[in-house]
Amino acid sequence: MSHTEKYTVILAVLLTLMPARVTAEDELPSAEALEAMGAVVGEVTYDRQNVFDPTQPGENKSLFRLANRWHIVTRESVIRQQLLFRPGDKFSVRLIEESERLLRQNSYLYDVDIEPVRVENGIVDIHVRTRDLWTLMPGFSASRSGGENRTGVKISERNLLGRGMSLQLSYNDDVDRESTSFQFYDRNLGASWTSMFLELADNSDGHTTDVRVVRPFYALDSLRSGGVTFFEDAREETFYELGHEAAEYDAETDRYTGFVGWSGGLQKGWVRRWSAGMVHDEQHFTSVVDGVLPPLIPADRTLIYPFFGFELIEDKFESASNRDHIERTEDFFLGTSLFASVGYATNELGSDRDSLIYRVEAHKGFGSIGKKALILSSSVTGRFDNGDAANNEISFDARYYNQISEKRLFFMTLAGSYGHNLDLDNVVDLGGENGLRGYPLRYQTGESKILITAEQRYFTNWYPFRLARIGGAIFADAGRTWGNSPLGTPPIGWLKDVGLGLRLVPTRASGRDVIHIDVAFPIDGDPSIDGVQFSIESKRSF
């Protein structure tokens, strides 16, 4: 028996000799100690906080109190349904932490805290505290990146009647199209773990219908999954050359899938999952009617195939703050994961070719997110059409976090891809909209690319009107593409920029968006581009 095991046993014995009842006013044993002594979950209580807390300095204002009155707090049944433990279950630190992570995934909750508050005769009472976000979001949005403007008008409700359902009606106008769309999403349809997503969009260049009904592997111990998806889309697509439109085509997509999954759950710190299903993927391309640009048309594809998949996940998660957001709990996966799937399309099933379709993904974390961490991700995708390699792509992403102080963080990314015999509609591009902030959108195209970004991030205590937290960044980007573009344009080499930005992180509105206000200065590029690139856009992280 190791020293750790001996100390655990001794601690468990000492706990049994303690007074029968320990209240919240006394010092509770640690969660690990409670689990070691075999404690059982007793009463679960809930503190569902509104958007603003009038007891806090600066939040007892008439406008904030009015917002609280108009806001329907998330129902207790919605929170309870997403917990992975129930009264009578054995107390588990892992299930408490995983329940927190699951609840934090909801766009209508700002943060979650689950903790034991009382122990008596081996029965532990647990307190669940959540804080809501304002979820009714009417408004107008305007953003700019890569030298192009985007505008939008929408009204959305991400927590309808406090039941966790989301509705959105929106109009968007960007460089590609105008679009009016309706979306519905329920993560827990009918108080289950089955989710439903519906999108109907009427676009200036076509339409979109997207329906997904899926029961995912929602937790590490989930034993089954399954679902169906239905996606139809018609739109015009454009090729770019040095940030300018150069060619176009019409694309129609019909993709339907059905799958089932099964697992033995979490065993000795690892999860193994299997899946099988059927895919119908049809892509049809034509020239644009009355088009204004030269046509460049990809080859049609019809792939109908069964597939089989395997997934391996290590139970290793950490939480921190001031990494990709400001003063908000963030969850990071720092374990090892592997996913692989393979399918085979044949003429007999209705495909237009015999094709082996494959996908492999891997993820690995190193270090600790509380100090220094390196998170690596990679994927290999492609096909073998009638024995020949097609649309093969190797992608990689490395993210490095180094906490210098409580309010300063050095962040660096290295990301890229290598392509071989890519489909014409699978364009590899690089520009202002995907990381090279000093240049127009889709400035470089090719078959492969690499992007290096370094940022010094600053997290301030500035909290104006207690509505948004403020941060900043000094950054440098460098990237390039390789290989011929779809238009035959040769690569132009490395492009670099430097800049600085302001970050606004709303703390009362639903979602986890970070508003970026950046000024970037290109160091290379042709004389036609502006010497200063200004952008305002919303992203998922700092």
N, C-alpha and C positions, 0 to 999 in steps of 0.2 A: 504494500500500500504506500503511495507517494505521500509526501508531507502535505500537499494540498488536500488530498482525500482525508487524511487524518484530521486536519484542521476543520474540514467540513463536517465530519462525524462529531467531533467535539462540540462544534457550534450548535449542531442540531440537538445534541443531548442537553446543552445548556439552555436552549430555547424551551425545551420541555419542562425545565425547572423554573421558568419564569412565571410571574403571576398570570392568572388565567386570561386576563384581558388587558390589552394595550390600546389606548385610544389615540386619536390624532394629536392630543396634547402631549403625549409622551413620545419618546423616541422609538419609532418602529424599527424592527429588524429590516435589513436590506432585502430587496426583492429576491436576490439570489439565496439568502438565508431562508426566506419563506418557502421557496421552491425546494430547497434541500430538506426541509423538515416535513415535506409532503402536505403543505397547506392546501385547503380547498377554497374555491371562490364562493363567497357568500353573497351579500347584497351588492348590486351594482347601481350606483347613483349617478345622476347626470347634472351637470351645470352647463346649460346651453346659453352662452352669452350672446348678446345682440351685437350689432355692428359697432356701436360706441358704448363706452363705459362711463356713465356720468360721475362715478366716484373718482375717476382719474383726472388729474390737472389738465385743463384745456379741452376736455371732452364734455363738460356740462354746459353746452351751448344750446340755444333754442333750435337752431337748424339741425344739430345732431340729435336732439331729443325727438324732433319731428321725423327724422330719418328712421329712428328706432321704432316709432309708432307705425310708420308705413311699411316697415319690413316684417315679414313673417319669419320668425326664427325656425331653423331646421327642426323638424319634428323628432321627438325622442325615438320613435319607432324606426326612423331612417338611420339614426346613429347606431341604435342597438342592432339592427340587422347586419351592419358591417363589422361588428365585433366578432372575433374568432374564438371567444370564450363565453360561457354561460354560467349562471349560478349552479354549483354542484360539480363543476369541472375542477380538475387539479390545477392549482396555480402554476402558471408558466410565464417566465420572463419573456421568452421568445414570442409567445402569442400576444402579449401586451405590446411589445415593440412592433410586431408585424401589424397589429390592429391600428396602431398609430400611423404607420406608413400608409395603410390602405385608406384611412380617413383623410390623410393629408393630400391624397391624390384628387380629392374633390375640389372643383374650382370654387365652390361656395363656402369653403372653410378656410380661415386664415391659418389656424394652427390647432393642434390637438395635444392634450396631455392626459395620460392615463396613469394613475398611481394608487397603490394600496393606502388606505387611510385608517384601518382598524383591524386588529387581529384578536380573536377570542376563541380559545379551545381549538386552535388549528384552522379556524374559518376566517378568511380574509375578505373584508369589504373593500370594494374598489370604486374609485371616483373617476368619472370621465368628464373632462372639461374641454369644451370646444368654443371657438369664437367665429361667428358668422361674418361673411362679407356682404356688401351691398350687391345684389344680383340683378336688379332691374336697370338695364343699361341702355337708355335711349341716347342718341347723340350722333354727332358728325365727326368723322376722322379724316385727317390729311397727313400724308407722310411723303418723304422723298428719299430715295436711295439710288445710287448708280446713275444720277442725273435725270431720273424720271420721277414723275409725281403719281401718287395714288390718293384717291378720295373715296369716301364711303359714308353711307347713312344707314343706320341700323337701329333696331329695337330688339333687345334680347332679355330673357329672364332665365337665369341659370339655376334657379331653385324654386320652381313653380309651386306656390302654396306651401313651401317648406318641405316638399316631398322629394327634392333632389333631381327633378326633371328639368330639362333645358329646352327652351324654344327660342328661335331667332329668325327674324325677317330682315334682310339686308339688301342694299344696293352698293356695288363696288365698281369703280372705274379705274383701271390701271393700264399699263402699256400694252397688255395683250387683249383685253376685252372689257365690255361692260356686262355686269351680271346682276340679276335679281334672283335671290335664293331664299328658300325656306329650309330650316333645319330643326330636327327634333332629336333629342338624345335622352335616354334613361339608362343609367348604369345598372340599376337594380329593378328591372321590370317586374312589376307585381310582387315586390318584396322578395325577389329571388336574386341570384347572382347572374342571371341572363341579362345582357344589355341589348338595347335596340338603338340603331342610328338610322335616320332618314334624312336625305337631302334631295331637294328638287330645285334645279336652277335653270332659269331661262337666260341664255347668254346672247350677246350680240352676234356671235359666230356659231351658235349651236345650243346644246342643252346638256344637262347632266341629271342622271337619276342614280342615287347611291343608297342602297338598303342593306343593312347588316344586322342580323340577329345572331348573337354569339354568347355562349356560356364559356368564359375563359378559364384557364387555370388561375383562379383569382388569388390563391394562397399557396404557400410552399407545400402544404399537406393536401391540396386539392387532388382528387382521384380521377376526375373526368372533365372533359370539355367537349365542345362541339358547336356547330353553327353553320349558317348559310349566308352567302353574300351575293348581291346582285348589283352590277355596275354597268351603266350605259352612258356613253359620252360622245358628243360630236363637237368639234371645234376646229378653228384654224390655228396652225402652228407656224412659227416664223424662225428662220435661220438668221443669225446676226454675224456681222463682220466688223470688228473694231467698234462695237457698240451701236452699229447702224443696221437697220433691217435690210436683208439682201435677197432672201428667197422665201417661199411659203408653200404650204400644202394643207389640204383638208384631212382630218383624221377622225375615224369612227371606231369606237372601242365597245365591245360587248364582252364582259367578263363575269362568269358565274362560278362560284365555288361552294362546295359542301364538304364538311370534314367532321371527324370525331377524334377525340384524344383520350388517352388513359395513362395512369401513373400509379406507382406504389406509394406515393407520398414522400415525405422527408424521412430519410433513413441514414443515420450516422453522419448527419451534416450535409447530405447530398440529395438532390432530387433527380429522378430519371423519368422522362416523359416520352410517350410515343404518340404519333398521330398518323392518320390516313384519310384520304379524301379524293375528290374528283374536281378537275378544273376545266372550264371551257373558256379559252382566251382567243378572241378573234379581233384582229386589227386590219382595218381597211383604209387605204390612203388614195386620195385623188387630188387633182389640181383644183385650186380655188376658183369657183365660178366668178367671172368678172374680176379676177385677181389683178392687183396693181404691181406685184413683184414677179420676178421670174419663178416658174415652178421648179421645185426639186422634191421628187416624190419617193418616199421609202417603198420597199417591197411589202406586199400584203403578207399577213401571217395568220394561220388558223392552227391552234394547238389545243387539242383535247386529250387529256391524260389523267390517269390515276397517279397519286403520289404517296410516298411514305416518308415520315420524318421522325427524328430523334433529338431530344434535348437533354442536356446535363447542366445542372445549376448547383453551385455551392452556396450554402447559407452563410453569407458574410456581408453584412450591411453596417454602415456607420452614418451618424447624423452630425451635422455641424451647421453653422450659420456664417454669413459674410463670406460666401464663396461665389455663387452665381446669383444670389439675391442679397438683400440687406436686412439684417435683424429678423430673419425668418428661418425656421427650421427647414433644412434641406436634407434629403435622404440620398445616400450614395451606395451603389453596389460595388464592393471592392473584392468580390470573390472571383471565381473562375466559372465561365459558362461556355457551352458549346452547343450549337444547333446545326443540324444537317438535314436536308431533304432532297429527294430525288424522284423524278417522274419520267414517264416514258409515253410519248405521243406517237400514234401510228395512223396510217391511212385507213386502217380498218375501223378506227374509232371516229373517223371524220376529219382528222388532221390533214393538212396539205403537204405533210412530210413526215418521215420518221425522225423523231428528235428525242434526245435525252436531255432533260432539263434538271439542273442541279443548283443548290444553294448551300453554302457553308458559312457560318458566322461564329466568331470567337470573341471572348471578352476576358480581360484579366486586370485586376487591380493590385497595386503595390503600395506599401507604406500605410500611413494613416491620414485620413482627411483632416484630422485635427492639427496636423503639423505639415508634413509633406506627403503628397500622394501623386502617383502616376497611374492613369487609367488608360488602358489600351483596348481598342476595338478593331476588328478586321472582318472582311467578308470576301468570299469568292463566289461569283455567280456566272451563269452562262448556259449554253446549249451545245450539243453536238448534233447538227442537222445532217442526216444521211452520212454520219461519220465525220463530218468536217466541223471544226470549232467555229462557233458563231456567238457574237455578243458576249464574249468573255471579258469579265472585269474583276480586277482585284482592288479592293478599297481598304484604306487603313485610317485610323484616327488615334492620336495620342494627346491626352490632356494632362498637363502638369500643374499642380497647385502647391504653392509654397507660402505658408502663412508667416509673414515677417513680423507683424504685430496684430493686435486685436482689430485694428482699423486699416491695415495694409496687407495686400496680397499680391504676389507675383504669379501671373498665369501665363501659360504658354501652350500653344497647340501646334501639332504637325499633322496635316491631313492631306490625303491625295488618293489617286486611283490610277491604275494602269489598264488600258483597254486594248483588246485585240479583235479585229473584225466586228466592230460594233454595228448594231442596227442603225440605220440612218436617222431614226427618230430618237435614238439614245445619245443625245448630244452632251459632250463634256465641255462645260464652259466655266469661265472664271471672270469675275468682275465685281462691281460695287454691290450687287445684291447677295453675293455669297462669300464675302470675306475680304475681298481686295478693295477696301473702302475708298481709295483715292482715285478710282477709275469708273467709267460708265458701266452699266450693267452689260453682262455677256460680252465683255470686251475681247477676251481670248476664247477660242474654241480649238478643240483638237481631239485626240484619242486618250490622252493621259494628262494628269495635272498634279501639282503639288502646291500647298499653301502653308506658310509658316506665319504665325501670329504671336507676338509677345505683348503683354499688357501689364502695366502697374496699376492695380485697382486700389481705390481709396473709398472707404466707407465712413461717412460722417455721422455726427449726432444731429445734424440739421433735420428737423421734422416739421416743416411748415404746415400750420393749421391741423396738425396730426392727421394729414391725409396722404402724404407721400414721403418716403425717405429718399435722401439725396446722396449720390455717390459720384465718383468721377474716374476717369481712366486716361492714361497716356499710352499710346499704342504704336506699333510698327507692324506692317504686313509686307510679305514678300511671296510672290508666286509666279508660276508660269505653266504653260501647257506644252505638250509634245505631240507630234504626229500631225497629219494633215486634217484640217477641218472639213466638214461636209462640202464646203465650197472650194476646197483645194487651197485655201490660204495657208502659206507656210507659217510656222510658229515665229513669234517675235521676241522670244527670250524672256529673261527675268523682268518682272515689274515690281516696284517697291513703293511704299508710301509710309508716311508718319502722320500722326495726328493726335488729337485729344478730344475727349467727349464728356458729356454730362449724362448721368443716369438718374432717372426718376422711377421709383418703385412704389406704385399705389398700394396702400395698406388697407383700404376700405372697399375697393372695387373687386369684383370676382375675377378669378384667374390668377396666373402667375407671370403676367407680362412685365417686362422692363422696357421703359421708354428710353431709346437711345437718341441723343442729340450730338452728332459728331461733326467735326471739321477735320478733313484729311487733305494732305498735300502730296500729290503724286511726284515721284522722283524720276520716273521714266515715262514712256508712252509717246505718242505722236503729238506734234504741236497743236493739233486741232482740239484737244481736250482742255478743259478748264484747269487752271493752276491751283484752284481750291475746289474741293468737292464737299458740299454741305448736305447732310442727310438727317432726317427725322423719321424714325420707324420704331415699331414695337417688336420686341423679340422675346424669346422664352427665357433668356438668361442675361447676365451682366455683359 
